[in-house]
Amino acid sequence: MDLSNITVLDFETSGLDPKNDRIIEIAAIRCHEGKIISQYITLIHFDGELKPKITEITGIQSSDLQNGLSEETAIRILNRFIGSNIIVAHNAAFDLSFLHFALLRHAGRTFSNHFIDTLTICRDRHVYPHSLRNMCQRYGIDMNESHRALKDVEGCWELLVKLNEEEPVKKYINQLGYLSKYGPPLWYPSYATLKSLNIKYA
């Protein structure tokens, strides 16, 4: 697959509920002809205190967000940055659901972009574990400084390149693999193809 017209994105969020929690950091990179050509990263203003667990995971403090962009401004910039590109993310069901509800709040609509979920590819091809960090280690990709959004999108992009070199990833466009014991995600694009997967152990 020709890795062109792609936007890799990652969100850090205030929680796991895409309808009620909020995006607190956005990182995205545009990729064309196998190369990163531009990036967009911002913290987003958040009222209130972050849960200690969120700060522990992301390293983001509540005080870091006081001067962040408004969610509406950040999402509108991201929407233009994505354009008509294919969206790529690791565990795309999570990021796409947050993007969906943010766009509904501020633009009154959702997105219709094709997407690729690198987690689905990894679950289909490899034995457990499948986290972004684990998969990057498996392919020799440096993931120091994770877990922050920009490092994660760079790692996800390099992982996509490796996966595509191994075997073209075109067949995974708009496919979401979910673990059969947990069931499908609560929200997913209407045009997504769902695939029930079982964890493969070594």
C-alpha positions as CSV (number, residue, x, y, z in Angstrom):
1,M,0.0,0.0,0.0
2,D,1.2,3.5,-0.9
3,L,1.4,5.3,2.5
4,S,0.2,8.7,1.2
5,N,-2.6,11.1,2.3
6,I,-2.5,9.8,5.9
7,T,-3.1,11.6,9.2
8,V,-1.9,9.7,12.3
9,L,-3.5,11.0,15.5
10,D,-3.5,10.4,19.2
11,F,-5.5,11.9,22.1
12,E,-4.7,12.1,25.7
13,T,-8.1,12.4,27.6
14,S,-9.5,13.2,31.0
15,G,-11.1,9.7,31.2
16,L,-12.4,6.8,29.1
17,D,-16.0,8.0,28.3
18,P,-15.9,9.7,24.9
19,K,-19.3,11.4,25.5
20,N,-18.7,12.9,28.9
21,D,-14.9,13.1,29.2
22,R,-12.7,15.5,27.2
23,I,-9.6,15.5,25.0
24,I,-6.8,17.3,26.9
25,E,-4.0,16.9,24.3
26,I,-4.0,16.4,20.6
27,A,-1.1,15.2,18.4
28,A,-1.4,14.5,14.8
29,I,1.0,14.1,11.9
30,R,0.3,14.3,8.1
31,C,2.2,11.7,6.1
32,H,2.7,11.5,2.3
33,E,4.7,9.2,0.2
34,G,6.1,7.4,3.3
35,K,7.3,10.6,5.0
36,I,6.0,12.9,7.8
37,I,5.4,16.3,6.2
38,S,3.7,18.3,9.0
39,Q,2.5,18.0,12.6
40,Y,-0.1,19.6,14.9
41,I,0.1,19.3,18.7
42,T,-1.7,21.3,21.4
43,L,-2.9,21.1,24.9
44,I,-6.6,21.8,25.4
45,H,-8.1,24.0,28.1
46,F,-9.8,21.9,30.8
47,D,-11.9,23.2,33.7
48,G,-11.5,21.3,37.0
49,E,-8.9,18.9,38.3
50,L,-7.6,15.9,36.4
51,K,-7.8,12.5,38.1
52,P,-4.5,11.5,39.7
53,K,-4.4,8.4,37.5
54,I,-4.6,10.6,34.3
55,T,-1.7,12.7,35.5
56,E,0.2,9.5,36.4
57,I,-0.3,8.0,32.9
58,T,0.2,11.2,30.8
59,G,2.4,13.4,33.0
60,I,-0.1,16.2,32.3
61,Q,-1.0,18.4,35.3
62,S,-4.2,20.3,35.6
63,S,-2.2,23.6,35.6
64,D,-0.7,22.7,32.2
65,L,-4.1,23.0,30.7
66,Q,-5.2,26.4,31.9
67,N,-3.7,28.2,28.9
68,G,-4.5,25.5,26.4
69,L,-6.6,26.1,23.3
70,S,-10.4,25.9,23.7
71,E,-11.7,22.5,22.7
72,E,-13.7,24.1,19.8
73,T,-10.7,25.8,18.4
74,A,-8.5,22.8,18.7
75,I,-11.0,20.4,17.1
76,R,-11.7,22.8,14.2
77,I,-8.0,23.1,13.5
78,L,-7.6,19.3,13.7
79,N,-10.5,18.8,11.4
80,R,-8.9,20.9,8.7
81,F,-5.5,19.3,9.4
82,I,-7.0,15.8,8.8
83,G,-8.9,17.0,5.6
84,S,-9.8,14.0,3.5
85,N,-6.9,11.9,4.7
86,I,-7.0,8.3,6.0
87,I,-7.0,8.5,9.8
88,V,-4.5,6.1,11.5
89,A,-4.5,5.4,15.2
90,H,-3.5,2.5,17.6
91,N,-6.8,1.4,19.2
92,A,-8.6,3.6,16.7
93,A,-12.0,2.9,18.3
94,F,-11.0,5.0,21.3
95,D,-9.6,8.0,19.4
96,L,-12.3,8.0,16.7
97,S,-15.1,7.9,19.4
98,F,-13.6,11.0,21.1
99,L,-13.3,12.7,17.7
100,H,-16.9,11.9,16.9
101,F,-18.4,13.4,20.0
102,A,-16.1,16.4,19.9
103,L,-17.2,17.2,16.3
104,L,-20.8,16.7,17.3
105,R,-20.4,19.3,20.1
106,H,-18.7,21.9,17.9
107,A,-19.6,21.2,14.3
108,G,-22.9,19.4,14.6
109,R,-21.6,16.5,12.5
110,T,-19.2,13.6,12.6
111,F,-16.4,12.6,10.2
112,S,-16.5,10.2,7.2
113,N,-12.8,9.5,6.6
114,H,-11.5,6.1,5.9
115,F,-9.3,4.8,8.8
116,I,-6.8,2.2,9.7
117,D,-6.4,0.7,13.2
118,T,-2.9,-0.6,13.8
119,L,-4.1,-2.4,16.9
120,T,-6.5,-4.5,14.8
121,I,-3.6,-5.4,12.5
122,C,-1.4,-6.3,15.4
123,R,-4.1,-8.5,17.1
124,D,-4.6,-10.2,13.7
125,R,-0.9,-10.9,13.0
126,H,0.8,-11.2,16.4
127,V,0.6,-12.9,19.8
128,Y,-0.3,-11.0,22.9
129,P,0.6,-8.3,24.1
130,H,-0.4,-5.7,21.5
131,S,0.0,-2.3,23.2
132,L,1.7,0.4,21.1
133,R,4.8,0.2,23.3
134,N,5.0,-3.6,23.1
135,M,4.5,-3.6,19.4
136,C,7.1,-0.9,18.8
137,Q,9.6,-2.8,20.9
138,R,8.9,-5.9,18.8
139,Y,9.8,-3.9,15.6
140,G,12.7,-2.1,17.2
141,I,11.0,1.3,17.3
142,D,12.2,3.7,20.0
143,M,9.3,4.7,22.3
144,N,11.1,6.6,25.0
145,E,9.1,9.4,26.6
146,S,5.8,7.6,26.0
147,H,3.0,8.1,27.2
148,R,2.6,11.5,25.5
149,A,0.6,12.1,22.4
150,L,3.3,13.3,19.9
151,K,5.6,10.4,20.7
152,D,2.7,8.0,20.4
153,V,1.7,9.2,16.9
154,E,5.4,9.0,15.7
155,G,5.6,5.5,17.1
156,C,2.2,4.6,15.5
157,W,3.4,5.9,12.1
158,E,6.7,3.9,12.3
159,L,4.7,0.8,13.3
160,L,2.3,1.3,10.3
161,V,5.3,1.5,8.0
162,K,6.8,-1.7,9.4
163,L,3.4,-3.5,9.2
164,N,2.9,-2.4,5.6
165,E,6.4,-3.5,4.6
166,E,5.7,-6.9,6.1
167,E,2.4,-7.3,4.2
168,P,0.3,-4.5,2.6
169,V,-2.3,-3.1,5.1
170,K,-4.9,-2.0,2.6
171,K,-7.3,-4.8,3.5
172,Y,-7.5,-3.4,7.0
173,I,-9.0,0.0,5.9
174,N,-12.2,0.7,7.9
175,Q,-11.8,-2.6,9.9
176,L,-12.1,-2.7,13.7
177,G,-11.1,-5.8,15.4
178,Y,-12.4,-6.3,18.9
179,L,-11.8,-9.0,21.5
180,S,-14.7,-11.5,21.5
181,K,-14.9,-11.7,25.3
182,Y,-15.5,-7.9,25.6
183,G,-17.8,-7.4,22.6
184,P,-17.7,-4.6,20.0
185,P,-16.9,-0.9,21.0
186,L,-19.9,1.1,22.2
187,W,-19.4,3.6,19.3
188,Y,-17.9,3.1,15.9
189,P,-18.3,4.6,12.4
190,S,-21.4,3.3,10.6
191,Y,-19.2,2.2,7.7
192,A,-16.7,0.2,9.9
193,T,-16.3,-3.5,9.4
194,L,-16.3,-5.3,12.8
195,K,-14.2,-8.4,13.3
196,S,-14.3,-10.5,16.4
197,L,-10.8,-11.6,17.4
198,N,-9.5,-14.0,20.1
199,I,-6.2,-13.2,21.8
200,K,-3.3,-15.2,20.5
201,Y,-0.8,-16.3,23.1
202,A,2.7,-17.6,22.4
